Amino acid sequence: MSIRAVRIAAAGSVALAAAIASSFAFDWPADSGRYRFGFGSPRDGFMRGVEFGSSDGTVRAADDGELTFAASCPSLPGGYPLIGGSMIVVAHASDITTVYAGLDAGSISSYLRNVRKGDILGRTAPVAGPVRGAAFYAYDAKERRYINPLILMPSLPDDKPPVIRSAVLVSDGKETALAASKAVRQGSYLLLVDAFDPSPTGEQAAPYEVRVMLDGSERERVVYDAAWAEGGRPNLFSGARIGEHDFLASDGRMRFGPYALARGRAVISVAVSDFAGNKREQTYSIIVQ
C-alpha cells in the first residue's frame, strides 16, 4: 500500500470515499505543487485549501470537468467577498468540485464550458512574504466538505520534518511553557501547541497529523483531512470533529484539552507529522504539586 493510501485510510473519513477513487486523477494547478500555505494554515482562520503564487503566472485546471461558475468582481451579490476579486468553479465527474480564487480579474477564462485537464483558467502574479496569493480548494460536493488537496494531488518530494516551536499549559489565563518549567500546580489545563510544517516554498504551513499523549496514553489525535459546516458551526477533522474556534487560537496555535493533572509526575508528548510521513516528537516531564 502506498504512503498516500495509508494516510487516507488513517483519516477514517466517510467524506474521503470519493477522494480515494480520484486521488491520482488531479494535477496541481500551478508550479507542480509548490504551494505557499496549505490546508489548515492559519490565514485569517483555518485555511480550507492551498495558497500559491505561480512563478509563470499560469493557473491550469486540475482535471477534466465542467466550468459551472466564473466571476470577476469584489464580492458576490450576497456580499460574500471574493479573494483577489475572482472565482472559477469546475465540477468533476468524481463529485469533487475545484475552486480557483484570487486570479487576475481580467484573465479568467469564463468562456470555457467543457474544461480539460491542463487548460489555462487564468493568471496570477508571483507573490512573496505576507501578500495573499491565489487559492485552490477541493470540495466534496456529495459530503459537502472541503478536502485537503494533498490527498488528491500527485505526491510531492518532502524530507523535511515538521517543527514544534512551543507547547504551553494554560490555566486561568496563565501560560506555563513546558520547555522552561519543571513543576505546575494540580488542576485542569489546556495545551496550546505552536507547530508547523515547511511548505514547498519554505513558508510555515500546517502539519497533517498531531497527536497528544499523556503518561503514554494517546489523549487526542487530529488529522488535517477535511473541514465542513454543520448547523452554523465550522468543524474540522473528520475523525475528531472539533469546532474550528475551539481548536484554533487567535494567534494560530492549536488548542487541546482540557486535561486534569493530578499530583505526581506527568509526561506530556506532542507528535507532529506531515503528509509524507516525516515526524517530529517532543516529550516534556513535569512535577504536578
C-alpha positions, 0 to 999 in steps of 0.5 A, spaced: 500 500 500 502 506 498 504 512 503 498 516 500 493 510 501 495 509 508 494 516 510 487 516 507 485 510 510 488 513 517 483 519 516 477 514 517 473 519 513 466 517 510 467 524 506 474 521 503 470 515 499 470 519 493 477 522 494 480 515 494 477 513 487 480 520 484 486 521 488 491 520 482 486 523 477 488 531 479 494 535 477 496 541 481 494 547 478 500 551 478 508 550 479 507 542 480 505 543 487 509 548 490 504 551 494 505 557 499 500 555 505 496 549 505 490 546 508 489 548 515 494 554 515 492 559 519 490 565 514 485 569 517 482 562 520 483 555 518 485 555 511 480 550 507 485 549 501 492 551 498 495 558 497 500 559 491 503 564 487 505 561 480 512 563 478 509 563 470 503 566 472 499 560 469 493 557 473 491 550 469 485 546 471 486 540 475 482 535 471 477 534 466 470 537 468 465 542 467 466 550 468 459 551 472 461 558 475 466 564 473 466 571 476 470 577 476 468 582 481 469 584 489 464 580 492 458 576 490 451 579 490 450 576 497 456 580 499 460 574 500 467 577 498 471 574 493 479 573 494 483 577 489 476 579 486 475 572 482 472 565 482 472 559 477 468 553 479 469 546 475 465 540 477 468 533 476 465 527 474 468 524 481 463 529 485 469 533 487 468 540 485 475 545 484 475 552 486 480 557 483 480 564 487 484 570 487 486 570 479 487 576 475 480 579 474 481 580 467 484 573 465 479 568 467 477 564 462 469 564 463 468 562 456 470 555 457 464 550 458 467 543 457 474 544 461 480 539 460 485 537 464 491 542 463 487 548 460 489 555 462 483 558 467 487 564 468 493 568 471 496 570 477 502 574 479 508 571 483 507 573 490 512 573 496 512 574 504 505 576 507 501 578 500 495 573 499 496 569 493 491 565 489 487 559 492 485 552 490 480 548 494 477 541 493 470 540 495 466 534 496 460 536 493 456 529 495 459 530 503 459 537 502 466 538 505 472 541 503 478 536 502 485 537 503 488 537 496 494 533 498 490 527 498 488 528 491 494 531 488 500 527 485 505 526 491 510 531 492 518 530 494 518 532 502 524 530 507 523 535 511 520 534 518 515 538 521 517 543 527 514 544 534 516 551 536 512 551 543 507 547 547 504 551 553 499 549 559 494 554 560 490 555 566 486 561 568 489 565 563 496 563 565 501 560 560 506 555 563 511 553 557 513 546 558 520 547 555 522 552 561 518 549 567 519 543 571 513 543 576 505 546 575 500 546 580 494 540 580 488 542 576 485 542 569 489 545 563 489 546 556 495 545 551 496 550 546 501 547 541 505 552 536 507 547 530 508 547 523 510 544 517 515 547 511 511 548 505 514 547 498 516 554 498 519 554 505 513 558 508 510 555 515 504 551 513 500 546 517 502 539 519 497 533 517 497 529 523 498 531 531 497 527 536 497 528 544 499 523 549 499 523 556 503 518 561 503 514 554 496 514 553 494 517 546 489 523 549 487 526 542 489 525 535 487 530 529 488 529 522 488 535 517 483 531 512 477 535 511 473 541 514 465 542 513 459 546 516 454 543 520 448 547 523 452 554 523 458 551 526 465 550 522 468 543 524 474 540 522 477 533 522 473 528 520 475 523 525 475 528 531 470 533 529 472 539 533 469 546 532 474 550 528 474 556 534 475 551 539 481 548 536 484 554 533 487 560 537 487 567 535 494 567 534 494 560 530 496 555 535 492 549 536 488 548 542 487 541 546 484 539 552 482 540 557 486 535 561 486 534 569 493 533 572 493 530 578 499 530 583 505 526 581 509 526 575 506 527 568 509 526 561 506 530 556 508 528 548 506 532 542 507 528 535 507 532 529 507 529 522 506 531 515 503 528 509 509 524 507 510 521 513 516 525 516 515 526 524 517 530 529 516 528 537 517 532 543 516 529 550 516 534 556 516 531 564 513 535 569 512 535 577 504 536 578 504 539 586 
